[in-house]
Amino acid sequence: MGSRSLSSATLAAIVIVIVVVAAVGGYLAFVSTRRHVTTTTPTVTTPITTTSSNTTTTSITTINFYTWWATAGKIALNHVINAFEAAYPQYVISPEIIPGASGTNAKFVVLGMMAAGKPPAAFQTDTGPTIVSYVLAAPNGVRSFVNFTPIMMSMHGLWDNVIPALVEASAYNGTMPSAPIDLERGALLFINIKVLREYNLPLPTNMSTLVYDTVQLAQHGVTPWMVPGADGGWDQLELWNCIYLSLLAQSFGPVGGARVYLETMYGVVNLNNSTIQSIINETDNMFLNFTSYDYTGWQSLTWTQGLSDLIEGKAAFQANGNWVPPYAYDYDNTTIYPAVEPYISWPNVTVVAEPFPGTQEVYAIAIGSIGVPAGFPTTQTGMTFAEFFMSYQGQVTWGTWKAAPMYKNATSPEWWSFAPSRYVDWEQAISTPSDQFVWWMPDGGTFADVFGTWISQLLALQEVGKSYIPVYNSQFASMMHEECSEWYAAAKVGLGYLGLSGRPLDGYYPPWVIASTNSVNMSYVCPAYSLP
């Protein structure tokens, strides 16, 4: 797999190569649609003078914000920027867009900038292990980022009104290196219900029905699946994890399945266990089964292009998360409804969303967040922007246009008008038992280098086919060891598990944590497995 974590030399190279290629390319593509002129320095203060009988000078501070919201989230971000600048007229937000699904490019760009000592004032990330990749690579470790736990606790009405699992999934042993800004959900299946209705096929609520529908559609000459390949393998990671979580829940029940999935996220799943081995092999084969029915030309499509084809009826199924409905509304003029009555019977409904078959009782949480580098002249302005995003006012805007809000008392009807399927996601987040949440690995739930290896391996698995399974499984075992090693490194700097002291996510402490003293077992050794 290469080195255990990104070295300083590697990160310096990233600054030169990725920033120039990815950042500049994405930047130039976006420059014509930006709201503001982006400066080349993190923060610029510009005197603006108004002429009257007395001359008044007002300082306007530009806040650089690095983000991958180039398509999904872009419109919502513009609404948040407008609301923020109205509330804080002394600031102007200047977004730097680094395109790539789930931050495929942006993660490494920001890591490189951190290593070079020239970070943006704030940057988009996820609260899962992704942000710990930044912490481990940063010169001063956890002190390189603002800890939002005390800030969140001090904000009026926030700490007590946020969905509890969101807090647990955003903190590492009580520390929040980034500010959570929304409630997102992975492990969803998007279905063109008109295609199923045309061929009198049942809504797939379990895996056997999904397999049946897939075969029946193919026999009717209809492409069943949309699994795009131009996102570097991220779409493949979404589908593989959907199948894996479904089979885990089927074998161990929702509580046991959630626990094994979290063990996988921590890299400590027992790969010597014959049941686990069987589930991984079944996941591989079912993944190849579904992708064998993939849309022609899938290699050149991004998930957003694939969604457009799904809406047009060129495919029936696409695995993704609840960031899809806002995009469909903004760019495809399509409202996505929950896959329940009465919506599935309405003739005007085209696409519905449901938890991936078999995962209905497990909530695959993913949380977008904003990181703020600490100790720089830009820190305070970055904090101000992040705090606005977390506030109820910020959530009203963001929750309306992008993701489900993170407040338990989010009752404003406008939050659900554009994407009613998200209302079900919000309701279920409140009602799901605390031991049935998992951090969704495709979207912030792995370390950055593991993520990069995983997506490339799954892309190769789809392209090569069944003969590649032994290679993929060998790489998977190596990735688990790598993931465990990086978590253990995080534990040594005080970030060893998701959650608060006495309140870990899903009630689970990884094996290097001594729960009684909330300390680290310094003699722990990560398991090294191989898959047959």
N, C-alpha and C positions, 0 to 999 in steps of 0.2 A: 504493500500500500504506500510505501514511502514513509517520510518522517511522521512522528506522532502528532506534531503540530506545526504550524507555519513558522518558519524561522525568520529572523530579522532580514537576512539577505533575500529570502523569497519575497517578503513583503515589500522590500525596496524595489525589487524587480516588478512587482505588481503595480507599484506606483507608476513606473515608466510604461509598462506594456498595457495593462488593463485600463488604467485611467485614460491613456491616449486613445486606445482602440474603442473600448466600450463606452467610456464616459463622453468622449468628444463625439463619437458617432451618435449616441443617443441624444446628446445635447444639441447637436446641429439639427437632428430630426425634429426636435421639440421647439427650437428657438422661435419659429414663426408663430407658435400658439401660446407662448408664455405671456403671463400678465405683466411681468416686470423684467427689466434688463438685469441679467445676472452679472454680478461683479466677479472678479477673479480672486478676491480676498474674502475671508470668512465673514467679516462684518465691516461695513462702510458707513460712516456718519457723514451725511451731506447737509450743509446748511441750505435751507430753503427760505428765501427772503420775500416777504410781501411788502409792497410799496403802499404807503399811506402817509399821513402827516407825521407819523412816527414809524420808523423802520423796525419791524419785528423779525427776528431770526428764530426759526424752529429747526431743531436737529432731527433728522429722520435717519433711523438706524435700519440697515438692511440685514435681515437674518437669512443666512444660507441654510437651506434645508435639503439634504440629500434623500432621494426617494426613488422607488421603482414604480410608483403609481403613474406610469406613462399612459395607460389605457384604463384598466379597472382601477377606480379610486381617483382618477385625475379630476373628474368633474366634482366629486365630493370634496376633494382637497381644495379646489378653487372656492367652493362655498365656505369651507372653514377659514380659508385665508381672508375672504371678504369679511366674515364675521369677526375674525381676530383683529384685522386692521381697523374695523369700525370701533372695536372696544379699546384698541391701543393705537391711536393715530400716529404715535411717535415711531411705530415700526412698520416695515415693509418686508414681507416674506418673499424670498427669491428661491423657488424650487429648482434644484439641479436634478434632472431626470436621468436615471441609469436604467434603461429597460431590461426586462428579464423576469420571467415568472418566478414568484416567491423570492425575488431578490437574488436570482442566480448570479448576476453580475455585480449588483450593488454591494453585496456582502463583502466581496473581495476588494472592491474599490475603496470602501470605507476602512477596511482593515489596513490597506496600503497607506491611506492618508494618515491613519493613526500612527503607524510606524514612522512615517515621515515627519510627524509633529505638526501637521497642518490639517487638523480635522475641521469639518463643518461645525456650525453652531449647534445643529441638531441633525439627526438622521433617522430614517425609518428603519425599524428592525422588528423582531418578534421577541416575546418575553421568554421563549423556551431556550434550549441549549445554544441556539444561534448566538445570542448576546454574550454567552460565556466564552465563545470563541474570540470575541473582541476583547474580553477581560484578560484572557490568558495571553493574548498577543500584545496587549498594550504595555507600555514601558512601566507604569506604576500599578499594574494589575487592577484590582477592584477600585482603587482610589482614582483611577483614570476616568471614572464615570460618576455622574451624580446619582446618589442613592435616593430613590423616590419613595421609599417606605415612610420616613418621617414626614415628607411633604404630603403624601397621600393621606396620612393619618391626621394631619393638621387642616386639610381642606374641609370646609364645613359640609357635612352631610355625605361625604364621599365614602369613607372607610366602612361605615355601618350600612350603607345602602347599595354597595357593590355586591354582585353575585359572589358568594363565598369562594367557589371554586376558582374564580378569576383571580382572586388575591393569592390563593395557594399556588396557582400555576404561573404567577408572575414574580414570585419571590424565591430567593435561594437562601435557605436558612435564615430567612427574615430580611434579606437585602434585595432591593429591586434596582438592578443596574440600568433599567429603562422604565419608562412610564407607560403602563397599559392604557390603551385608548379605545378598545372595542372588544366585542365578543364575536369571535368567528367560529365556524364549525366545519370540520372536514368530514370525510366519509359520507358524502352525499351522492346520490345517483340522480342525474337529470334525465328526464324521459320525455320524448316526443309522444304525448298521449294520443295524438291523432293517428300516428302510425300504428300504434297498438290497436286502437279502435277499428281502424280500417281492416285489419286482419283478424279481428275478434280475439285478440290475445289478452290474457289476464295481466293485471298489474303485478310486477314481480316483488313480492314482499318476503321471499325467502330465496336461498341460492338455487334450489332445484328449479323454481319457476323462472328465474333469470336465465338459467341454462336452457330451459325449454323454449322460452321466448327467442333467445338468440338463434337457436337451430331453426325454429319455425320461420323467423324473418328471413334467414338466409335461403331457406327453401322457396320462399316467395320472391326471391331476387332482390331483397331489400338489405342494405348494409346495416347490420345490427349495431356496430360499435364505432365510436369516435374516440380514438386515443392518439392525439397529435404527437408529433415527434420533434418539432422545431423549438421546443422549450428545453432542449438538452437532456430530456429524460424525466423531467418533473411530472409530466402527465402519466408516465409509466409508473412512477413512484406512488402517485395517488391511487392508481388502480391496484397495484400489488398490495399496498397497505389496506385498502378496502377489503380485499379478499382475505388477507391475513387476519384482520380484526374480526371479520365475520366468522371465519373458521375457529378462531380462538373462543369466541362467545358461544358458538355451537358446541364446542367440546368441553368447555369449562364453566359455561354459564356466564351471565353478564359480569358478575363480580370477579370470578376467577379469570375470565378472559381479559378484563381490564387490567388485572394484576400482572398477567403474563406479558401483555402489551407494554406496560410500564417497565417491566424487567428488560424487555427488548430495548426500550428507549435508553435505559441506563447501561445497556450492553452486558447484562448479567443473566440473560435468559439461559436456561440449562439446555444447551444443544446436545447433550448426551442423553436427554430424555427421549425415549422412542416416540412418544405422542407428539412432542414438539417437532422432532425430525419429520414425522409423517405430515404434520400440518404445513411445514415449510415446503416440503415436496409437493403437496397438494396445491398449495398456493402458487408455486411455480407453474405447475401444469395447467391450472385453471387460468392463470394469467396468459399463458400461451394459447389456450383455447379461445379466450375472448379476443385477444389481439390478432388471432388468425382471421377473424372476421372484421378487421379494421378497415376503415375507409381508404379507398384507393388514393394514393398521394399523401398519406398521413405524415410522411417524413418531412414535408415542407410546410406543414400547418402548425400554427400556434394554437393555444387553447381557445383564444378569442375567435380565431377564424373557424376553428372546429365547432364552436358554439353556434356561429351563424349558420353553418351547414346543418347542425342538429335542428335548429329552429325551422329551417327550410324543409325538413323531412328527409334529408339525404342520409341520415343515420338516426338510430332510435335511442341510444344510451351514451352517456358521458359521465365519468366519475370526476367529481371536483368538490368544491366547498361553497359556503354560502356568500362568498364574494361574487359569485356568478350572477345572481338576480339583479343587483344594481347595474352591472355591466350590460346585461340583456336589455334592461329598461333604457339606459342612456344611449346605447349604440345600435341596438337591434329593434327598438320600439316594441319590446315584448315583455309582458308581465308574467313572471313565473309564480305559480300557485303551489300550495302544498298538495301532495298526492293523496287527498282525502275527499270525501263527499262534502259539499256538492260539486266541488271544482272539477273532479275528474269526469263528471257527467256534462259539464257545460260545453257546448259545441264550439265556443269561441276560444277555449283554452287550448294552447298549443303545447306548452312545456310545463311539467310539474316536477317537483323535487321531493325526495324522500330520503331518510337514512338508508345507506347502502344495505341491501337485503341481508338480514342476520345481525345487523349492528344496532337495531332499534333501541335497545336498552342500555347501550353504552354511548356516552357523549364524548365525541372526539373534539376536544377544545383546541382552538388556535387563537392566539391573542396578538394582534398588532400592537406595536409600541413605538415610542420615540426615545432614542438614546441621546444623552447630552454629555459630551466630553467635559471633564472637570478641570479646573485650574487654568482656564484660558480666558482671554478678554471677552470671548463670546459666550461664556458659560451662563451668565445671568439672563441674557436674551433668549438663549435656547431653553432655559428653564421656564421662562415666562410663556413661551409658545407651547411647551409640553403641558404645563399646568392648565392652560386654556383648553387644550384638547381633552384633558381629563374632566374638566368642570362640566356641570350640568348643561350650561349654555353651549359648550363645545360639543357635548354629546347630542344635544338636540339637532345640531346641524349635521354632524358626522353620521349619527344614527339614522337620520332621514335619508341620506344620500348614499351611504356605503355599507356599514355593517350594523349588526344588531347592537343596541346600546348595552353598556355594562351595568346599568343601574337596575335594581329590582323594581323600582317604582316608575319604570319607563312606560307610561300609559298614554302618551300623546299619540293620537291616531295617525298623524302625519308620518310617524316613524315606520308605519307598515304599508302605507298606500302604494308605494312604488314597488315593493317586493314583499307581498303578503306571506310568502313561504318563510321569511325570516321571523315572523311572529311565532310560528311553531318552534323554531330554534330557540328563541328567547324563553318561551314558556317551558320548554323541556329542560333548559339550563337551570331554571329555578326549581323544577320538580325532580330532577335526577338525583338519586342518592349520592352522597359524597364519595362512595367507594366504586362508583361506576363512571368516573371521568378518566380520560386518558389525554396526554399531550400528543397531538397529532404529529407524527414524525415528519411527513413531507413538508410541513409548513412551520419551520422553526424548531422542530423536535429532535434535531440531530446537530452535532457539531459541524462546522463549515466544511472541513475536509472530508468527513464521512459522507456528508450530503453530496459533495461533488463526485466521490467514488460511486455512491449508490445509484445516482441517476445515470451515470455513464454505463454502469454494469447492467441496469435494467434495459437501457436502450439497446445494448449489445444482445441481451437475451431475446428481445423481440425480433431483432434483425437476423440473428443466427438460428434461433429456434431451439428445439429440445436438446440437441447435442451440446448446447452451451450450459445446460443446467449444472453439471458438475463444477464448471469453472465459476459460475455465478455463486453457487452454494459455498465454495471455498472462499470466495471473496466476501460473502456475507459473514462467515465465521470470523474472518480477519477484521471486518468492520465492527463486529460486536466487541472484539478485544480492544480495538481502537477507541470505540465509544466509551467503554468502561475506563480505559486509561485516562481519557480526557476528563471524564467526570471525577475520577480520583484525584487528578491534578487540581480540578476546581475545588474539591473538598479540602485540599491542603491550604487553600487561600480563603476558606470560610464559606464556599458556595457549593457544598456537597450534595444538596438535594433540593427538589422543588417543594416549597412550602415555608411555613413558619415553625418556630420551635414548638414542639408538641402538636403541631397541626400540619403534617406533610400532605402533599397532594395524594388523594386516594387512600390516605391513611397508611402509606407505604414509605418506609425508610430503605434506601439501598443498603447492601450488606457492609459497606465501609463505615456506616454511621452507628455509633453506640448510642442508642435512643435514650437510655437512662440518664446520660450525662450530656447529650447533644454534642458529642465530640467525635473525632475521627479515629478510626482504628488504623494507626500508622503502619501496621504490619500486614495490612490487607494486600492480597495479590489477585489481580484480575484473572479470571479463568481464560484458558486458551483451549478452544474446542476446534474440532473439525467435523464437518458434516459428511456422512457417507453418501 
